[in-house]
C-alpha cells in the first residue's frame, strides 16, 4: 500500500490483480484494480474510489501501464484537484529515481492503439 497524507488525513492507494477466464484465443488476461482508501483513526479502511484497467486479449500486460490506467480511473471519481495531484505525485515518487520503472518500447500500446513511450 502507498500511503498519502492530505490535509491531516491519511489515505492509502492499493493495487490488486485479477485473472480473467481464458477467452476464445486461449489468452488469460490480467486486470489491474486500484483502490483509494481513507484510513481513519480507529484503524478502519473506508473505500473512496476504485478504478480498473481491463486488459484486452491482444494487449501486452505491462504492470506499470495497468497501474496508471487504474489509478486514472479511480481518480476520475474524486473532485478535489489538489488531492488528485497529491496522489499522482506520491505515486510517481514512491521509488527512488534510479529504481523507477521505465517503459521505453514503442511497441507497447493499449487497446485503443495509444503508444506508451518512455516513462509510461
Biotite code that builds the C-alpha atoms (Angstrom):
import biotite.structure as struc

atoms = struc.array([
    struc.Atom([0.000, 0.000, 0.000], chain_id="A", res_id=1, res_name="UNK", atom_name="CA", element="C"),
    struc.Atom([1.187, 3.500, -0.818], chain_id="A", res_id=2, res_name="UNK", atom_name="CA", element="C"),
    struc.Atom([0.407, 5.960, 1.972], chain_id="A", res_id=3, res_name="UNK", atom_name="CA", element="C"),
    struc.Atom([-0.570, 9.583, 1.372], chain_id="A", res_id=4, res_name="UNK", atom_name="CA", element="C"),
    struc.Atom([-1.267, 12.328, 3.872], chain_id="A", res_id=5, res_name="UNK", atom_name="CA", element="C"),
    struc.Atom([-3.512, 15.175, 2.741], chain_id="A", res_id=6, res_name="UNK", atom_name="CA", element="C"),
    struc.Atom([-4.982, 17.913, 4.959], chain_id="A", res_id=7, res_name="UNK", atom_name="CA", element="C"),
    struc.Atom([-4.093, 15.931, 8.087], chain_id="A", res_id=8, res_name="UNK", atom_name="CA", element="C"),
    struc.Atom([-5.882, 12.784, 6.903], chain_id="A", res_id=9, res_name="UNK", atom_name="CA", element="C"),
    struc.Atom([-4.190, 9.535, 5.909], chain_id="A", res_id=10, res_name="UNK", atom_name="CA", element="C"),
    struc.Atom([-5.077, 7.697, 2.726], chain_id="A", res_id=11, res_name="UNK", atom_name="CA", element="C"),
    struc.Atom([-3.845, 4.512, 1.121], chain_id="A", res_id=12, res_name="UNK", atom_name="CA", element="C"),
    struc.Atom([-3.526, 3.519, -2.514], chain_id="A", res_id=13, res_name="UNK", atom_name="CA", element="C"),
    struc.Atom([-3.646, -0.203, -3.166], chain_id="A", res_id=14, res_name="UNK", atom_name="CA", element="C"),
    struc.Atom([-3.289, -2.254, -6.336], chain_id="A", res_id=15, res_name="UNK", atom_name="CA", element="C"),
    struc.Atom([-4.561, -5.720, -6.994], chain_id="A", res_id=16, res_name="UNK", atom_name="CA", element="C"),
    struc.Atom([-4.727, -8.006, -9.991], chain_id="A", res_id=17, res_name="UNK", atom_name="CA", element="C"),
    struc.Atom([-7.316, -10.475, -11.173], chain_id="A", res_id=18, res_name="UNK", atom_name="CA", element="C"),
    struc.Atom([-7.009, -13.078, -13.870], chain_id="A", res_id=19, res_name="UNK", atom_name="CA", element="C"),
    struc.Atom([-9.888, -13.313, -16.297], chain_id="A", res_id=20, res_name="UNK", atom_name="CA", element="C"),
    struc.Atom([-11.001, -16.639, -17.643], chain_id="A", res_id=21, res_name="UNK", atom_name="CA", element="C"),
    struc.Atom([-9.310, -17.896, -20.756], chain_id="A", res_id=22, res_name="UNK", atom_name="CA", element="C"),
    struc.Atom([-11.025, -16.390, -23.786], chain_id="A", res_id=23, res_name="UNK", atom_name="CA", element="C"),
    struc.Atom([-11.624, -17.965, -27.171], chain_id="A", res_id=24, res_name="UNK", atom_name="CA", element="C"),
    struc.Atom([-7.995, -17.353, -28.201], chain_id="A", res_id=25, res_name="UNK", atom_name="CA", element="C"),
    struc.Atom([-6.716, -19.220, -25.130], chain_id="A", res_id=26, res_name="UNK", atom_name="CA", element="C"),
    struc.Atom([-5.301, -15.989, -23.691], chain_id="A", res_id=27, res_name="UNK", atom_name="CA", element="C"),
    struc.Atom([-5.539, -15.210, -19.988], chain_id="A", res_id=28, res_name="UNK", atom_name="CA", element="C"),
    struc.Atom([-5.961, -11.500, -19.339], chain_id="A", res_id=29, res_name="UNK", atom_name="CA", element="C"),
    struc.Atom([-4.921, -9.690, -16.162], chain_id="A", res_id=30, res_name="UNK", atom_name="CA", element="C"),
    struc.Atom([-6.942, -6.739, -14.958], chain_id="A", res_id=31, res_name="UNK", atom_name="CA", element="C"),
    struc.Atom([-5.438, -4.153, -12.616], chain_id="A", res_id=32, res_name="UNK", atom_name="CA", element="C"),
    struc.Atom([-7.562, -2.769, -9.787], chain_id="A", res_id=33, res_name="UNK", atom_name="CA", element="C"),
    struc.Atom([-6.695, 0.411, -7.883], chain_id="A", res_id=34, res_name="UNK", atom_name="CA", element="C"),
    struc.Atom([-8.446, 1.359, -4.655], chain_id="A", res_id=35, res_name="UNK", atom_name="CA", element="C"),
    struc.Atom([-8.048, 4.672, -2.871], chain_id="A", res_id=36, res_name="UNK", atom_name="CA", element="C"),
    struc.Atom([-8.952, 4.341, 0.792], chain_id="A", res_id=37, res_name="UNK", atom_name="CA", element="C"),
    struc.Atom([-9.392, 6.668, 3.747], chain_id="A", res_id=38, res_name="UNK", atom_name="CA", element="C"),
    struc.Atom([-7.536, 5.370, 6.812], chain_id="A", res_id=39, res_name="UNK", atom_name="CA", element="C"),
    struc.Atom([-9.353, 6.636, 9.901], chain_id="A", res_id=40, res_name="UNK", atom_name="CA", element="C"),
    struc.Atom([-8.030, 6.935, 13.469], chain_id="A", res_id=41, res_name="UNK", atom_name="CA", element="C"),
    struc.Atom([-9.758, 3.706, 14.561], chain_id="A", res_id=42, res_name="UNK", atom_name="CA", element="C"),
    struc.Atom([-7.821, 1.663, 12.018], chain_id="A", res_id=43, res_name="UNK", atom_name="CA", element="C"),
    struc.Atom([-10.799, 1.249, 9.710], chain_id="A", res_id=44, res_name="UNK", atom_name="CA", element="C"),
    struc.Atom([-10.352, 1.405, 5.951], chain_id="A", res_id=45, res_name="UNK", atom_name="CA", element="C"),
    struc.Atom([-13.054, 3.272, 4.047], chain_id="A", res_id=46, res_name="UNK", atom_name="CA", element="C"),
    struc.Atom([-13.198, 2.903, 0.264], chain_id="A", res_id=47, res_name="UNK", atom_name="CA", element="C"),
    struc.Atom([-13.211, 6.297, -1.509], chain_id="A", res_id=48, res_name="UNK", atom_name="CA", element="C"),
    struc.Atom([-12.734, 5.275, -5.128], chain_id="A", res_id=49, res_name="UNK", atom_name="CA", element="C"),
    struc.Atom([-11.916, 2.283, -7.273], chain_id="A", res_id=50, res_name="UNK", atom_name="CA", element="C"),
    struc.Atom([-10.617, 2.086, -10.813], chain_id="A", res_id=51, res_name="UNK", atom_name="CA", element="C"),
    struc.Atom([-9.996, -0.858, -13.108], chain_id="A", res_id=52, res_name="UNK", atom_name="CA", element="C"),
    struc.Atom([-7.725, -1.252, -16.108], chain_id="A", res_id=53, res_name="UNK", atom_name="CA", element="C"),
    struc.Atom([-9.157, -4.032, -18.261], chain_id="A", res_id=54, res_name="UNK", atom_name="CA", element="C"),
    struc.Atom([-6.573, -5.841, -20.337], chain_id="A", res_id=55, res_name="UNK", atom_name="CA", element="C"),
    struc.Atom([-7.683, -6.554, -23.864], chain_id="A", res_id=56, res_name="UNK", atom_name="CA", element="C"),
    struc.Atom([-6.702, -10.066, -25.048], chain_id="A", res_id=57, res_name="UNK", atom_name="CA", element="C"),
    struc.Atom([-4.428, -8.512, -27.683], chain_id="A", res_id=58, res_name="UNK", atom_name="CA", element="C"),
    struc.Atom([-2.679, -6.178, -25.204], chain_id="A", res_id=59, res_name="UNK", atom_name="CA", element="C"),
    struc.Atom([0.680, -6.977, -23.698], chain_id="A", res_id=60, res_name="UNK", atom_name="CA", element="C"),
    struc.Atom([0.465, -6.946, -19.899], chain_id="A", res_id=61, res_name="UNK", atom_name="CA", element="C"),
    struc.Atom([2.694, -4.203, -18.502], chain_id="A", res_id=62, res_name="UNK", atom_name="CA", element="C"),
    struc.Atom([2.242, -3.735, -14.772], chain_id="A", res_id=63, res_name="UNK", atom_name="CA", element="C"),
    struc.Atom([3.136, -0.023, -14.767], chain_id="A", res_id=64, res_name="UNK", atom_name="CA", element="C"),
    struc.Atom([0.717, 0.815, -17.580], chain_id="A", res_id=65, res_name="UNK", atom_name="CA", element="C"),
    struc.Atom([-2.111, -1.103, -15.897], chain_id="A", res_id=66, res_name="UNK", atom_name="CA", element="C"),
    struc.Atom([-1.467, 0.728, -12.640], chain_id="A", res_id=67, res_name="UNK", atom_name="CA", element="C"),
    struc.Atom([-1.507, 4.153, -14.302], chain_id="A", res_id=68, res_name="UNK", atom_name="CA", element="C"),
    struc.Atom([-4.753, 3.433, -16.139], chain_id="A", res_id=69, res_name="UNK", atom_name="CA", element="C"),
    struc.Atom([-6.394, 2.023, -12.994], chain_id="A", res_id=70, res_name="UNK", atom_name="CA", element="C"),
    struc.Atom([-5.306, 4.960, -10.827], chain_id="A", res_id=71, res_name="UNK", atom_name="CA", element="C"),
    struc.Atom([-6.501, 7.399, -13.502], chain_id="A", res_id=72, res_name="UNK", atom_name="CA", element="C"),
    struc.Atom([-9.931, 5.732, -13.475], chain_id="A", res_id=73, res_name="UNK", atom_name="CA", element="C"),
    struc.Atom([-10.080, 5.829, -9.663], chain_id="A", res_id=74, res_name="UNK", atom_name="CA", element="C"),
    struc.Atom([-9.056, 9.496, -9.530], chain_id="A", res_id=75, res_name="UNK", atom_name="CA", element="C"),
    struc.Atom([-11.703, 10.425, -12.100], chain_id="A", res_id=76, res_name="UNK", atom_name="CA", element="C"),
    struc.Atom([-14.254, 9.826, -9.330], chain_id="A", res_id=77, res_name="UNK", atom_name="CA", element="C"),
    struc.Atom([-12.643, 12.389, -6.995], chain_id="A", res_id=78, res_name="UNK", atom_name="CA", element="C"),
    struc.Atom([-13.470, 16.084, -7.457], chain_id="A", res_id=79, res_name="UNK", atom_name="CA", element="C"),
    struc.Atom([-10.631, 17.712, -5.479], chain_id="A", res_id=80, res_name="UNK", atom_name="CA", element="C"),
    struc.Atom([-7.867, 18.577, -7.972], chain_id="A", res_id=81, res_name="UNK", atom_name="CA", element="C"),
    struc.Atom([-5.297, 19.302, -5.258], chain_id="A", res_id=82, res_name="UNK", atom_name="CA", element="C"),
    struc.Atom([-5.925, 15.860, -3.753], chain_id="A", res_id=83, res_name="UNK", atom_name="CA", element="C"),
    struc.Atom([-5.645, 14.176, -7.165], chain_id="A", res_id=84, res_name="UNK", atom_name="CA", element="C"),
    struc.Atom([-2.328, 15.986, -7.777], chain_id="A", res_id=85, res_name="UNK", atom_name="CA", element="C"),
    struc.Atom([-1.012, 14.852, -4.390], chain_id="A", res_id=86, res_name="UNK", atom_name="CA", element="C"),
    struc.Atom([-1.947, 11.243, -5.207], chain_id="A", res_id=87, res_name="UNK", atom_name="CA", element="C"),
    struc.Atom([-0.148, 11.379, -8.589], chain_id="A", res_id=88, res_name="UNK", atom_name="CA", element="C"),
    struc.Atom([2.986, 12.960, -7.081], chain_id="A", res_id=89, res_name="UNK", atom_name="CA", element="C"),
    struc.Atom([3.087, 10.382, -4.303], chain_id="A", res_id=90, res_name="UNK", atom_name="CA", element="C"),
    struc.Atom([2.597, 7.560, -6.801], chain_id="A", res_id=91, res_name="UNK", atom_name="CA", element="C"),
    struc.Atom([5.366, 8.762, -9.127], chain_id="A", res_id=92, res_name="UNK", atom_name="CA", element="C"),
    struc.Atom([7.796, 9.390, -6.256], chain_id="A", res_id=93, res_name="UNK", atom_name="CA", element="C"),
    struc.Atom([7.167, 6.071, -4.475], chain_id="A", res_id=94, res_name="UNK", atom_name="CA", element="C"),
    struc.Atom([10.565, 4.728, -5.558], chain_id="A", res_id=95, res_name="UNK", atom_name="CA", element="C"),
    struc.Atom([13.981, 6.379, -5.812], chain_id="A", res_id=96, res_name="UNK", atom_name="CA", element="C"),
    struc.Atom([14.507, 7.728, -9.331], chain_id="A", res_id=97, res_name="UNK", atom_name="CA", element="C"),
    struc.Atom([17.090, 5.040, -10.185], chain_id="A", res_id=98, res_name="UNK", atom_name="CA", element="C"),
    struc.Atom([14.593, 2.275, -9.307], chain_id="A", res_id=99, res_name="UNK", atom_name="CA", element="C"),
    struc.Atom([11.554, 3.667, -11.133], chain_id="A", res_id=100, res_name="UNK", atom_name="CA", element="C"),
    struc.Atom([10.183, 1.511, -13.945], chain_id="A", res_id=101, res_name="UNK", atom_name="CA", element="C"),
    struc.Atom([10.759, 2.838, -17.442], chain_id="A", res_id=102, res_name="UNK", atom_name="CA", element="C"),
    struc.Atom([8.724, 1.728, -20.416], chain_id="A", res_id=103, res_name="UNK", atom_name="CA", element="C"),
    struc.Atom([10.705, 2.634, -23.495], chain_id="A", res_id=104, res_name="UNK", atom_name="CA", element="C"),
    struc.Atom([9.308, 0.235, -26.053], chain_id="A", res_id=105, res_name="UNK", atom_name="CA", element="C"),
    struc.Atom([7.328, 1.915, -28.805], chain_id="A", res_id=106, res_name="UNK", atom_name="CA", element="C"),
    struc.Atom([5.528, -1.390, -29.315], chain_id="A", res_id=107, res_name="UNK", atom_name="CA", element="C"),
    struc.Atom([3.666, -1.107, -26.009], chain_id="A", res_id=108, res_name="UNK", atom_name="CA", element="C"),
    struc.Atom([0.138, 0.023, -26.854], chain_id="A", res_id=109, res_name="UNK", atom_name="CA", element="C"),
    struc.Atom([-3.177, -0.023, -25.075], chain_id="A", res_id=110, res_name="UNK", atom_name="CA", element="C"),
    struc.Atom([-6.319, -1.441, -26.676], chain_id="A", res_id=111, res_name="UNK", atom_name="CA", element="C"),
    struc.Atom([-7.129, 1.972, -28.164], chain_id="A", res_id=112, res_name="UNK", atom_name="CA", element="C"),
    struc.Atom([-3.822, 1.917, -30.028], chain_id="A", res_id=113, res_name="UNK", atom_name="CA", element="C"),
    struc.Atom([-2.121, 4.655, -27.966], chain_id="A", res_id=114, res_name="UNK", atom_name="CA", element="C"),
    struc.Atom([1.627, 4.226, -27.625], chain_id="A", res_id=115, res_name="UNK", atom_name="CA", element="C"),
    struc.Atom([3.171, 4.448, -24.177], chain_id="A", res_id=116, res_name="UNK", atom_name="CA", element="C"),
    struc.Atom([6.745, 5.601, -24.545], chain_id="A", res_id=117, res_name="UNK", atom_name="CA", element="C"),
    struc.Atom([9.461, 6.321, -22.015], chain_id="A", res_id=118, res_name="UNK", atom_name="CA", element="C"),
    struc.Atom([8.158, 6.966, -18.536], chain_id="A", res_id=119, res_name="UNK", atom_name="CA", element="C"),
    struc.Atom([4.865, 5.340, -19.380], chain_id="A", res_id=120, res_name="UNK", atom_name="CA", element="C"),
])
